[in-house]
Amino acid sequence: MKLADEFELDLVEISPNADPPVCKIMDYKKFVYEQKKREKVLKAKSTQVVIKEIRFGPQTDEHDYEFKRKNAEKFLKEGSKLKAFVFFKGRSIIYKDQGQILLLRLATDLEEFGKVEAMPVLEGKRMIMFIAPKKKK
């Protein structure tokens, strides 16, 4: 403690459970400041994943499909992940093969913009598929 006072620094206890306890003489405010600065830089470098959704019905018309495909293309170009799903209402669940065909068609149409992360899976009344954007070179 005398050394810390002499150098006008702080005496910081590193591991109190050791025998004898381990301490370090440092400028604690400077240490905390640099640690926050490092965390801020790491946070700035990290990217947030945005998931955009596109909803289809099992009997989606051609024009509607093209419109939604163009939107999906735009989302993938922006760098967002895409969650495409077919929603089955009531008795339309009997058309699950049409829903799967629709999602696979979307996957082949968007092949140059993104790659399929998860193939179509039926979860309750929804058939869901994820498409991730391709990395830009």
C-alpha positions as CSV (number, residue, x, y, z in Angstrom):
1,M,0.0,0.0,0.0
2,K,3.0,2.3,0.7
3,L,4.4,1.6,-2.8
4,A,1.0,2.4,-4.4
5,D,0.7,5.7,-2.4
6,E,4.3,6.5,-3.3
7,F,3.6,6.1,-7.1
8,E,0.1,7.7,-6.7
9,L,-1.5,4.6,-8.2
10,D,-4.1,2.1,-7.0
11,L,-3.5,-1.3,-5.3
12,V,-5.9,-3.7,-7.1
13,E,-6.5,-7.2,-5.6
14,I,-6.3,-9.7,-8.5
15,S,-7.1,-13.0,-6.7
16,P,-8.2,-12.7,-3.1
17,N,-8.5,-16.5,-2.5
18,A,-4.8,-17.2,-3.2
19,D,-2.4,-17.6,-0.3
20,P,-1.0,-14.9,0.0
21,P,-3.5,-12.7,-1.9
22,V,-2.3,-11.5,-5.3
23,C,-2.3,-7.7,-5.8
24,K,-1.2,-5.4,-8.6
25,I,-0.2,-1.7,-8.6
26,M,-1.9,0.1,-11.5
27,D,-4.0,3.1,-12.5
28,Y,-7.4,1.6,-12.1
29,K,-9.4,4.4,-13.9
30,K,-7.1,4.1,-16.9
31,F,-7.6,0.3,-16.9
32,V,-11.4,0.6,-16.8
33,Y,-11.3,3.2,-19.6
34,E,-9.2,1.0,-21.9
35,Q,-11.4,-2.0,-21.2
36,K,-14.5,0.0,-22.2
37,K,-12.7,1.3,-25.3
38,R,-11.8,-2.3,-26.3
39,E,-15.4,-3.5,-25.8
40,K,-16.7,-0.6,-27.9
41,V,-14.4,-1.4,-30.8
42,L,-15.5,-5.1,-30.7
43,K,-19.2,-4.1,-30.6
44,A,-18.7,-1.8,-33.6
45,K,-17.1,-4.6,-35.6
46,S,-19.9,-7.1,-34.9
47,T,-22.8,-7.1,-37.3
48,Q,-26.4,-7.6,-36.4
49,V,-28.3,-10.3,-38.3
50,V,-31.6,-9.0,-39.7
51,I,-34.2,-11.6,-40.6
52,K,-36.9,-10.6,-43.2
53,E,-40.0,-12.7,-43.7
54,I,-42.0,-13.5,-46.8
55,R,-45.3,-15.3,-46.5
56,F,-46.9,-17.4,-49.2
57,G,-50.2,-19.3,-49.4
58,P,-50.2,-22.9,-50.8
59,Q,-52.0,-21.6,-54.0
60,T,-50.0,-18.4,-54.5
61,D,-50.7,-16.9,-58.0
62,E,-47.8,-16.4,-60.5
63,H,-47.9,-12.6,-60.3
64,D,-47.9,-12.6,-56.5
65,Y,-45.0,-15.1,-56.5
66,E,-42.9,-12.9,-58.8
67,F,-43.6,-9.8,-56.7
68,K,-42.5,-11.6,-53.5
69,R,-39.5,-13.1,-55.3
70,K,-38.3,-9.6,-56.2
71,N,-38.7,-8.5,-52.6
72,A,-36.8,-11.5,-51.4
73,E,-34.0,-10.7,-54.0
74,K,-33.8,-7.2,-52.6
75,F,-33.6,-8.4,-49.0
76,L,-30.7,-10.8,-49.9
77,K,-28.9,-8.0,-51.8
78,E,-29.1,-5.8,-48.6
79,G,-27.5,-8.6,-46.7
80,S,-30.5,-9.7,-44.6
81,K,-31.4,-13.4,-44.0
82,L,-34.7,-14.5,-45.5
83,K,-37.4,-16.6,-43.8
84,A,-39.8,-17.8,-46.4
85,F,-42.8,-19.7,-45.3
86,V,-46.1,-21.1,-46.6
87,F,-49.0,-20.7,-44.2
88,F,-51.7,-23.3,-44.4
89,K,-55.2,-22.2,-43.3
90,G,-57.9,-24.7,-42.3
91,R,-58.0,-27.6,-44.7
92,S,-55.3,-26.3,-47.1
93,I,-52.8,-28.4,-45.1
94,I,-53.6,-31.2,-47.7
95,Y,-51.7,-29.1,-50.2
96,K,-48.4,-29.4,-48.3
97,D,-46.6,-30.8,-51.4
98,Q,-47.6,-27.6,-53.3
99,G,-46.1,-25.5,-50.5
100,Q,-42.9,-27.5,-50.6
101,I,-42.7,-27.1,-54.4
102,L,-43.3,-23.4,-54.1
103,L,-40.4,-22.9,-51.5
104,L,-38.0,-25.1,-53.5
105,R,-38.9,-23.0,-56.6
106,L,-38.1,-19.9,-54.7
107,A,-34.8,-21.4,-53.6
108,T,-33.7,-22.2,-57.2
109,D,-34.8,-18.7,-58.3
110,L,-32.7,-17.0,-55.6
111,E,-29.7,-19.4,-56.0
112,E,-27.4,-16.6,-57.3
113,F,-28.2,-14.2,-54.4
114,G,-28.3,-16.6,-51.4
115,K,-27.9,-20.2,-50.3
116,V,-30.5,-22.3,-48.5
117,E,-29.6,-22.6,-44.9
118,A,-32.5,-24.9,-44.0
119,M,-34.7,-26.9,-46.3
120,P,-38.5,-26.6,-46.1
121,V,-39.8,-28.1,-42.8
122,L,-43.4,-28.3,-41.7
123,E,-43.9,-26.9,-38.2
124,G,-47.6,-26.9,-37.2
125,K,-49.5,-24.9,-39.9
126,R,-46.3,-23.4,-41.4
127,M,-43.7,-24.7,-43.8
128,I,-40.5,-22.7,-43.2
129,M,-37.3,-22.3,-45.1
130,F,-34.3,-20.1,-44.4
131,I,-32.0,-18.5,-47.0
132,A,-28.8,-16.7,-46.1
133,P,-27.2,-14.1,-48.4
134,K,-24.0,-15.0,-50.3
135,K,-20.9,-13.3,-49.1
136,K,-19.7,-10.4,-51.3
137,K,-16.1,-10.6,-52.6
